[in-house]
Amino acid sequence: MQIESGTLYVVATPIGNLGDITHRALQVLEGVNRVCAEDTRNSKKLLTHFGIQNQLVALHDHNEQSKLKQLADWLLGGESLALISDAGTPLISDPGYHLVQYLQEKDIPVVSIPGASAIIAALSIAGLPTDRFIFEGFLPAKSSARKQALAEKIKQTCTQVYYESSHRILACVIDLAEIIEPDRKVVVARELTKLYEQTFCGNVNELLEWLQGDSNHQKGEFVLMVQGARPTNDTSAIALESLLTILIKEVSVKQAAKIASQITGEPKNSCYKIALTLQG
């Protein structure tokens, strides 16, 4: 792979298992002039493991704004840079947004080197609808604020995804149990790609029992996923059929289902089946 001068490479790194590093990521980390890292101590271990010696520059929440001009000057001067976080894909609940935005405004090239992402890894094994989902990052630390946030977000009809830490996961699920319907499916993925990786699927009360039944279940890094809300009354189904009836007169069944799903929040497959029935 040829490293282009004056380019920032946003590089995904493993979320646990170092075997998940990509060939392109290694080429970039070795080939750029400098590597911008959320925590240089953690990133040095990663580079050392793969035999890469490169200059590390700290870039985190507390210094990102002050580093923007320096990094842009390096790039405009012909250097190439890589941006990595402690784990996973940068900017996804990690630093880097201000830098990428700043560089785009100056027409400096930014290239993605995709790879591991805890959100996508968790959704792929959750058994929940993934044609539409929302990622909400970390919930508030205080219970009252967390409950308020959850009460607003769980009304969404699409799958909801949250990050949670070991010292708050139990409190978070306790709060969730007070708000969510007892039959709604909840999935938690713990320590993804690591030695003690676990996934639990069930309703919120079953999840609460699972967490409380073994203190080890509360350790590590968590992705919490919640099934989307169901339509509250029959008028939603009537409205969906009316919408699809109009759409299939103008576009294909597949396109009508996609548009209806985006508007109503209903799963695309369900919209497609209804559209086929209406057309037939």
Secondary structure by P-SEA (a helix, b strand, c coil): ccccccbbbbccccccccccccaaaaaaaacccccccccaaaaaaaaaaaccbbbbbbbcccccccaaaaaaaaaaabbbbbbbccccccccccccaaaaaaaaaaccbbbbbccccaaaaaaaaccccccbbbbbccccccaaaaaaaaaaccccccbbbbbbccccaaaaaaaaaacccccbbbbbbccccccbbbbbbccaaaaaaaaaacccccccbbbbbbcccccccaaaaaaaaaaaaaaaacccaaaaaaaaaaaccccaaaaaaaaaaaac
